[in-house]
Amino acid sequence: MQKRRFGRTGLMVTPLGFGAAPIGLLSVEVEQAGRIMNLLLDSGVNLIDTAASYAGSEEAIGQTISHRRSEFVLVSKCGQKFEDLPGEAWSAELVSATVDRALKRLRTDHLDVMLLHSCSLDVLKKGDALGALVKARDAGKVRFVGYSGDNEAGAYAAQLSDVAVIETSVNIVDQANIDTLLPLAVKNDIGIIVKRPIANAAWRSIDQQRGMYKDYAKEYHRRFAAMGLKLEDFKGEQISDWAELAMRFTISQAGVHTVIIGTTNPDNARKNVVLAGKSALSAEAIKKIRDAFARAQQAEGKQWPALT
């Protein structure tokens, strides 16, 4: 799998990364989680994304793939309050303690990236939380720091000198960050990780949606219906299904370096590897999707913000 330069971090990342939320939040057995992550590493995927709030996820990573630590870029996120850690949410004390706990759980001496996990714009402006991450970086516990979030807060973060990486939402039905955040990220050479790149399968009916992302799925499904896209409109792209169209749209966006998808199914993991290796969509296909999004917003008479 070809790699992309991850902004000014200088790291090289594959266009597909693994989002470890499901293996924690869905209480997947550690052995199963390990099978999926080792399969992906064997396939060339080299970015693993987790978070302090994905209960059990950091521990599963540490137990199953820490012996392959040199093979992947390790990303985690922090900031929320935990009963076993000192300090209030987004405080310097809490952020520092969360970094130290992550190192133990992940069985590593450093994180490649640690992000503030979707804090508000006010928290970013206050600076305590980001300052704690900068101290962790200067102490060698974290190589690069940044922010996970969207909209105004994401655009603000993209202009901070200490922010080297941003994780944000971009997909066929979630396009706000394409016009606001991504141009700033390109200008400031920020590494971009995209979450929800296949839009939580927005083309499925709501009763087919399962798992922890149902709230996102409802809004995404509504937007998808309003956009009125048809797969046959993209015959020239040799698209096999909606998942492929969605993945290729997201990976094709300027400034996007890697997209993360979480799964508990090895077959899905294999399919994602194949999709990530496909070519970029044509400019014509991208325009069709962007125009459909713009028309649907206009018809509703309001902007569709990115879902955080």
RALIN-V872760 format. One record per residue. N is the residue number from 1. RES is the residue in three letters. PHI is phi as a letter, one per 40 degrees, with the letter a starting at -180 (* if undefined). PSI is psi as a letter, one per 40 degrees, with the letter a starting at -180 (* if undefined). Layout:
# RALIN-V872760
n->N res->RES phi->PHI psi->PSI
n->N res->RES phi->PHI psi->PSI
This chain:
# RALIN-V872760
n->1 res->MET phi->* psi->h
n->2 res->GLN phi->c psi->i
n->3 res->LYS phi->b psi->i
n->4 res->ARG phi->b psi->i
n->5 res->ARG phi->c psi->h
n->6 res->PHE phi->c psi->g
n->7 res->GLY phi->f psi->a
n->8 res->ARG phi->c psi->e
n->9 res->THR phi->c psi->d
n->10 res->GLY phi->g psi->e
n->11 res->LEU phi->c psi->i
n->12 res->MET phi->b psi->h
n->13 res->VAL phi->b psi->i
n->14 res->THR phi->c psi->i
n->15 res->PRO phi->c psi->d
n->16 res->LEU phi->b psi->h
n->17 res->GLY phi->b psi->i
n->18 res->PHE phi->b psi->h
n->19 res->GLY phi->c psi->h
n->20 res->ALA phi->c psi->e
n->21 res->ALA phi->d psi->d
n->22 res->PRO phi->c psi->d
n->23 res->ILE phi->c psi->e
n->24 res->GLY phi->c psi->d
n->25 res->LEU phi->c psi->d
n->26 res->LEU phi->c psi->e
n->27 res->SER phi->f psi->f
n->28 res->VAL phi->c psi->i
n->29 res->GLU phi->c psi->i
n->30 res->VAL phi->d psi->d
n->31 res->GLU phi->c psi->d
n->32 res->GLN phi->c psi->d
n->33 res->ALA phi->d psi->d
n->34 res->GLY phi->c psi->d
n->35 res->ARG phi->c psi->d
n->36 res->ILE phi->c psi->d
n->37 res->MET phi->c psi->d
n->38 res->ASN phi->c psi->d
n->39 res->LEU phi->d psi->d
n->40 res->LEU phi->c psi->d
n->41 res->LEU phi->c psi->d
n->42 res->ASP phi->c psi->d
n->43 res->SER phi->c psi->e
n->44 res->GLY phi->h psi->e
n->45 res->VAL phi->c psi->h
n->46 res->ASN phi->b psi->f
n->47 res->LEU phi->b psi->h
n->48 res->ILE phi->b psi->h
n->49 res->ASP phi->b psi->h
n->50 res->THR phi->b psi->a
n->51 res->ALA phi->a psi->i
n->52 res->ALA phi->d psi->d
n->53 res->SER phi->c psi->e
n->54 res->TYR phi->c psi->g
n->55 res->ALA phi->d psi->h
n->56 res->GLY phi->g psi->e
n->57 res->SER phi->c psi->d
n->58 res->GLU phi->c psi->d
n->59 res->GLU phi->c psi->d
n->60 res->ALA phi->c psi->d
n->61 res->ILE phi->c psi->d
n->62 res->GLY phi->c psi->d
n->63 res->GLN phi->c psi->d
n->64 res->THR phi->b psi->d
n->65 res->ILE phi->b psi->e
n->66 res->SER phi->c psi->d
n->67 res->HIS phi->c psi->e
n->68 res->ARG phi->b psi->f
n->69 res->ARG phi->d psi->d
n->70 res->SER phi->c psi->e
n->71 res->GLU phi->c psi->e
n->72 res->PHE phi->a psi->i
n->73 res->VAL phi->c psi->h
n->74 res->LEU phi->b psi->h
n->75 res->VAL phi->b psi->h
n->76 res->SER phi->b psi->i
n->77 res->LYS phi->b psi->i
n->78 res->CYS phi->a psi->i
n->79 res->GLY phi->h psi->d
n->80 res->GLN phi->c psi->i
n->81 res->LYS phi->c psi->h
n->82 res->PHE phi->b psi->i
n->83 res->GLU phi->c psi->d
n->84 res->ASP phi->c psi->e
n->85 res->LEU phi->b psi->i
n->86 res->PRO phi->c psi->i
n->87 res->GLY phi->g psi->i
n->88 res->GLU phi->c psi->i
n->89 res->ALA phi->d psi->h
n->90 res->TRP phi->g psi->e
n->91 res->SER phi->c psi->i
n->92 res->ALA phi->c psi->d
n->93 res->GLU phi->c psi->d
n->94 res->LEU phi->c psi->d
n->95 res->VAL phi->c psi->d
n->96 res->SER phi->c psi->d
n->97 res->ALA phi->c psi->d
n->98 res->THR phi->c psi->d
n->99 res->VAL phi->c psi->d
n->100 res->ASP phi->c psi->d
n->101 res->ARG phi->c psi->d
n->102 res->ALA phi->c psi->d
n->103 res->LEU phi->c psi->d
n->104 res->LYS phi->c psi->d
n->105 res->ARG phi->c psi->d
n->106 res->LEU phi->c psi->e
n->107 res->ARG phi->f psi->f
n->108 res->THR phi->a psi->i
n->109 res->ASP phi->c psi->e
n->110 res->HIS phi->a psi->i
n->111 res->LEU phi->b psi->i
n->112 res->ASP phi->c psi->d
n->113 res->VAL phi->a psi->h
n->114 res->MET phi->b psi->h
n->115 res->LEU phi->b psi->i
n->116 res->LEU phi->c psi->h
n->117 res->HIS phi->c psi->g
n->118 res->SER phi->g psi->f
n->119 res->CYS phi->c psi->i
n->120 res->SER phi->c psi->i
n->121 res->LEU phi->c psi->d
n->122 res->ASP phi->c psi->d
n->123 res->VAL phi->c psi->d
n->124 res->LEU phi->c psi->d
n->125 res->LYS phi->c psi->d
n->126 res->LYS phi->c psi->d
n->127 res->GLY phi->g psi->e
n->128 res->ASP phi->c psi->d
n->129 res->ALA phi->c psi->d
n->130 res->LEU phi->c psi->d
n->131 res->GLY phi->c psi->d
n->132 res->ALA phi->c psi->d
n->133 res->LEU phi->c psi->d
n->134 res->VAL phi->c psi->d
n->135 res->LYS phi->c psi->d
n->136 res->ALA phi->c psi->d
n->137 res->ARG phi->c psi->d
n->138 res->ASP phi->c psi->d
n->139 res->ALA phi->c psi->e
n->140 res->GLY phi->g psi->e
n->141 res->LYS phi->c psi->d
n->142 res->VAL phi->b psi->h
n->143 res->ARG phi->c psi->d
n->144 res->PHE phi->a psi->i
n->145 res->VAL phi->b psi->i
n->146 res->GLY phi->a psi->a
n->147 res->TYR phi->a psi->i
n->148 res->SER phi->b psi->h
n->149 res->GLY phi->i psi->a
n->150 res->ASP phi->a psi->i
n->151 res->ASN phi->f psi->b
n->152 res->GLU phi->c psi->d
n->153 res->ALA phi->c psi->d
n->154 res->GLY phi->c psi->d
n->155 res->ALA phi->c psi->d
n->156 res->TYR phi->c psi->d
n->157 res->ALA phi->c psi->d
n->158 res->ALA phi->c psi->e
n->159 res->GLN phi->b psi->e
n->160 res->LEU phi->c psi->h
n->161 res->SER phi->c psi->d
n->162 res->ASP phi->c psi->e
n->163 res->VAL phi->c psi->h
n->164 res->ALA phi->b psi->e
n->165 res->VAL phi->a psi->h
n->166 res->ILE phi->b psi->h
n->167 res->GLU phi->b psi->h
n->168 res->THR phi->a psi->i
n->169 res->SER phi->c psi->h
n->170 res->VAL phi->a psi->h
n->171 res->ASN phi->a psi->a
n->172 res->ILE phi->c psi->d
n->173 res->VAL phi->b psi->e
n->174 res->ASP phi->b psi->g
n->175 res->GLN phi->b psi->e
n->176 res->ALA phi->d psi->d
n->177 res->ASN phi->c psi->e
n->178 res->ILE phi->c psi->d
n->179 res->ASP phi->c psi->d
n->180 res->THR phi->b psi->d
n->181 res->LEU phi->c psi->d
n->182 res->LEU phi->c psi->d
n->183 res->PRO phi->c psi->d
n->184 res->LEU phi->c psi->d
n->185 res->ALA phi->c psi->d
n->186 res->VAL phi->c psi->d
n->187 res->LYS phi->d psi->d
n->188 res->ASN phi->c psi->e
n->189 res->ASP phi->f psi->f
n->190 res->ILE phi->c psi->h
n->191 res->GLY phi->c psi->h
n->192 res->ILE phi->b psi->h
n->193 res->ILE phi->b psi->h
n->194 res->VAL phi->b psi->h
n->195 res->LYS phi->c psi->i
n->196 res->ARG phi->f psi->f
n->197 res->PRO phi->c psi->d
n->198 res->ILE phi->b psi->f
n->199 res->ALA phi->f psi->f
n->200 res->ASN phi->f psi->f
n->201 res->ALA phi->f psi->f
n->202 res->ALA phi->c psi->e
n->203 res->TRP phi->c psi->e
n->204 res->ARG phi->c psi->i
n->205 res->SER phi->c psi->i
n->206 res->ILE phi->c psi->d
n->207 res->ASP phi->c psi->e
n->208 res->GLN phi->c psi->e
n->209 res->GLN phi->c psi->h
n->210 res->ARG phi->b psi->i
n->211 res->GLY phi->g psi->a
n->212 res->MET phi->c psi->e
n->213 res->TYR phi->b psi->f
n->214 res->LYS phi->c psi->d
n->215 res->ASP phi->c psi->d
n->216 res->TYR phi->c psi->d
n->217 res->ALA phi->d psi->d
n->218 res->LYS phi->c psi->d
n->219 res->GLU phi->c psi->d
n->220 res->TYR phi->c psi->d
n->221 res->HIS phi->c psi->d
n->222 res->ARG phi->c psi->d
n->223 res->ARG phi->c psi->d
n->224 res->PHE phi->c psi->d
n->225 res->ALA phi->c psi->d
n->226 res->ALA phi->c psi->d
n->227 res->MET phi->c psi->d
n->228 res->GLY phi->g psi->f
n->229 res->LEU phi->c psi->i
n->230 res->LYS phi->b psi->h
n->231 res->LEU phi->c psi->d
n->232 res->GLU phi->c psi->e
n->233 res->ASP phi->c psi->e
n->234 res->PHE phi->b psi->f
n->235 res->LYS phi->d psi->d
n->236 res->GLY phi->c psi->e
n->237 res->GLU phi->c psi->e
n->238 res->GLN phi->f psi->f
n->239 res->ILE phi->c psi->h
n->240 res->SER phi->c psi->d
n->241 res->ASP phi->a psi->i
n->242 res->TRP phi->c psi->d
n->243 res->ALA phi->d psi->d
n->244 res->GLU phi->c psi->d
n->245 res->LEU phi->d psi->d
n->246 res->ALA phi->c psi->d
n->247 res->MET phi->c psi->d
n->248 res->ARG phi->c psi->d
n->249 res->PHE phi->c psi->d
n->250 res->THR phi->c psi->d
n->251 res->ILE phi->c psi->d
n->252 res->SER phi->c psi->e
n->253 res->GLN phi->c psi->h
n->254 res->ALA phi->c psi->h
n->255 res->GLY phi->g psi->e
n->256 res->VAL phi->c psi->h
n->257 res->HIS phi->b psi->d
n->258 res->THR phi->a psi->i
n->259 res->VAL phi->b psi->i
n->260 res->ILE phi->b psi->h
n->261 res->ILE phi->b psi->h
n->262 res->GLY phi->c psi->i
n->263 res->THR phi->a psi->i
n->264 res->THR phi->b psi->e
n->265 res->ASN phi->b psi->h
n->266 res->PRO phi->d psi->d
n->267 res->ASP phi->c psi->d
n->268 res->ASN phi->c psi->d
n->269 res->ALA phi->c psi->d
n->270 res->ARG phi->c psi->d
n->271 res->LYS phi->c psi->d
n->272 res->ASN phi->c psi->d
n->273 res->VAL phi->c psi->d
n->274 res->VAL phi->c psi->d
n->275 res->LEU phi->c psi->d
n->276 res->ALA phi->c psi->e
n->277 res->GLY phi->c psi->e
n->278 res->LYS phi->c psi->i
n->279 res->SER phi->c psi->i
n->280 res->ALA phi->c psi->i
n->281 res->LEU phi->c psi->i
n->282 res->SER phi->c psi->i
n->283 res->ALA phi->d psi->d
n->284 res->GLU phi->c psi->d
n->285 res->ALA phi->c psi->d
n->286 res->ILE phi->c psi->d
n->287 res->LYS phi->c psi->d
n->288 res->LYS phi->d psi->d
n->289 res->ILE phi->c psi->d
n->290 res->ARG phi->c psi->d
n->291 res->ASP phi->c psi->d
n->292 res->ALA phi->c psi->d
n->293 res->PHE phi->c psi->d
n->294 res->ALA phi->c psi->d
n->295 res->ARG phi->c psi->d
n->296 res->ALA phi->c psi->d
n->297 res->GLN phi->c psi->d
n->298 res->GLN phi->c psi->d
n->299 res->ALA phi->c psi->d
n->300 res->GLU phi->c psi->e
n->301 res->GLY phi->g psi->f
n->302 res->LYS phi->a psi->i
n->303 res->GLN phi->c psi->i
n->304 res->TRP phi->c psi->h
n->305 res->PRO phi->c psi->i
n->306 res->ALA phi->c psi->i
n->307 res->LEU phi->c psi->h
n->308 res->THR phi->c psi->*
